Amino acid sequence: MQIRCTQADHQNEQIIGFCIDSKCPNQRPYCHFCLQSHSQHLNNVTNFGLLSEWIKQRTLNIQNVQKNIQDSKIAFDCLIKLFLPYDNLNNQYLQELGISQIDQLIKGLCQMEECEERLFKQLNQSIEQTKSIIDEILKKIKNQTNIKQTDNQEIPPSKISEQIQQIPKKKLITKPNLNPFTFDLMKQNSIKQDEQCLAIAINQDNSVVVAGCNKDIKVFQLQQEKLNQIQFLSEHTGEVKTLNFMKNTNNFVSGSSDSLIIIWQLIGNNQWQCQQKLIGHQQSIQCLLLNNTDDLIISGSFDKTIKFWMKQDKWLCQQTINNHTCQVYSLSINEQQNKVISCSFDQKILVIEQQQLDKKWDVVQTINSLGFRLCFISDNYFTFQSICKDFMHVYEMNRFAKEYLKNKEIHVKCGSMDDCCLFPQQYLKSKCLLVNKNGKNVNLMRNKGNGDFSTQQSIDFGTQMIYGQLSDDCEYLITWDDKSKEIQIRKCREL
């Protein structure tokens, strides 16, 4: 998507996200220059991919209320059935009951009458409030002058309410495109890269790619599906092992074997500079992730610790988890952003949860298993890849035990007796697509629901030294491997 900002003095910059704060007076689509005007509510800015999810959530909320109303109707049907036997009450029936039973019957009905009065009073108030709020929502929709039909004809405001009521329930849910696919290698667009490239990251709109080449970072523009180098960054003194673009800006974060985490800030004209170095780990940074609002960095290291860095005036380490006894390999955060999972060479998976009261992160579960990669699929599921095994574990939250239990084993290709610990698992909810590097293969897997996956494509690189990332729109898979010694671009093609 290429939308340009029309604000004065914003140099026709590309729109990178949207503000969804209900009280914000500023322009909702924002570019890098606009972002300053949304600084007071950064938790309510979102990117292109997440905007669709936010809109879908509005529909989902309505459907949940609708389901509750349907459940209430079932309850009322049960209540009516309870009273039906007494509709034709007559003297003969009362005489058959006798004084004692009549007394108990009327006492029970009197008690029910008190409950009915409270129930119906609350319901009538709620119904009136609901009608009022729905009318307000419809008025706001009617006031939008840019709502158009698919044929680009404006919908008359008087018809909006009627059309909303006529939308079938099944059309309210936008299902992801689950057509079969394959990723084709664009051989002519590969670039030679002799130095080891352990980390690759792609920004939100696929316009910038960064690659860790030994201790340096190469910055590329991705134009017309070709990589053109535009900058060379040399702040690290050890191999760059992690690269992550932020969700709402084109700033990015790097982690290295020199134990440093560096925040790289875009300063204009496609140039980045070191904004801050995060010092705290004692050994190599192996894994790193950011939350959705770009104010939390979680890092895992060979020093056996997991650190939580919060953004205030500057980034500061707020907490350290010391429960692992060996190097930390992988991290993943859930949809609600309140749980983190990690795996380590100590053969432990940790489930770390943020407490509601003090906001501290505590280890709430430990699972015994050895692997390099894991990834949340939803709040209730995560996947875990054992080292050089032809299967991937799926863990599900057990609602009775209140902990994650192994649910399934999914067959995946490996093709190697050895593996490297980088190239994290990656799940793209919009396409129900999981990227799982395992041995010499990169397995592209479709989530079929209920913890079940099917492999759509396995790419055999002929070496276990593979590193890369899938773009957020699932359009491009960009990798480096030590056999081809190339940065390669693969493009998704529906079958």
PyMOL commands that set and color helices and strands:
alter all, ss='L'
color gray80, all
select helices_A, chain A and resi 34-44+48-86+91-97+99-142+157-166+169-172+187-189+429-431
alter helices_A, ss='H'
color red, helices_A
select strands_A, chain A and resi 17-19+29-30+45-46+181-185+191-192+197-202+208-213+216-223+226-233+240-245+252-256+261-266+272-278+285-290+296-301+306-311+315-321+328-333+339-344+348-354+361-368+371-376+381-386+391-398+403-411+426-428+433-438+441-449+452-460+466-470+476-481+486-494
alter strands_A, ss='S'
color yellow, strands_A
deselect
rebuild
show_as cartoon
